[in-house]
Amino acid sequence: MMNRRHLLLAGTALAAPALVRPAGAQTATMRLSHQFPPAHHNATVLAAFAEDVAERSGGSVRVQVFPAEQLARAGENFAGVARGAFEAAAAVNFQWGSTIPEMNTPTIPYLFTDLGRIRRFFGSPAARYLEELLARRQVRNLMWLYTTRMSIFTSNARPIIRTEDFRGLKIRGLNALTDHALSAVGAAPSALPGPEVPQALQSGVLDAGLTDVSAAVSRRFYEIQRFGTVAPYFTVISHVYVNPRWWQGLTDQQRAAIEAAARKAEQDQIPITERTAEEAVRILRERGMTLHIQTPEEAAAWRAAMQPPVLQAFLRAAPEGGQRALDLFQAL
């Protein structure tokens, strides 16, 4: 089997012909790289998207999905798509970090976790604004995938229920911006991609984990962590983006087929994500984890301690577009 390096080299060699494909070409291939394990609900929606594109395009577009970092690591996806080494990738919004700080808006603690507002995001001015920012980075956004609004904070020594319980913990963070929330309550966050967290917990590099509840199941956190606190901490929205030159090389019919499949995937994902979160809580309990569901009073205490420092850091990191992003999200 070809390893990641061989696939990337092969992808680079193939990129030039793909990008200059004439408009009348009969077939096209979209290699789609993502980090989610095959059992994750994002992965299942993307697999269904690939089948839908093939059907809608009459077989003229073939989507090859590479889950679980099989094609490239999470941190390599943007460069790979922008260069044309492969055509598409999926990322979670916070992976853009300081590159596009406005992409962190959904992950500001307790800002955007109401399901009704999440449903209104798709096609909204907030979504279009983020798509404009992505286009400036030489990628074209294809679709948004609502991934979670329920996080789980996991640990072994003691449950994490009060803000005081974070003190001294080496915990999985997300990025330098949103990790201000964890630092504010005395934790020591370390930003790691999701696939690397279980090993870091097993080896003691981390004392505590932070992920969405469904990922805690698919990455088998119940085998390595005793306690979990489930909280509406933030919303994660994943997205799929493509190389714009490759996109322009498609026929109108091919683009229409991909767009239609993308819109369907966006809507299909919403109930799947909600059901997956509910099922994940049940499975984690059945597999032996002791779970605590955060109360509204606890959520209010966490919000008071954790949201203000992130808002301040967010506006410093995005002095031009940060307030606009906040206003657009709050208007949903």
Beta strands, then each sheet from edge to edge (+ up, - down):
strand 1: 28-33
strand 2: 61-66
strand 3: 88-92
strand 4: 140-148
strand 5: 151-155
strand 6: 170-173
strand 7: 188-191
strand 8: 208-212
strand 9: 227-231
strand 10: 236-242
strand 11: 290-293
sheet 1: 2+ 1+ 3+ 10- 4+
sheet 2: 8+ 5- 9+ 11+
sheet 3: 6+ 7+
end
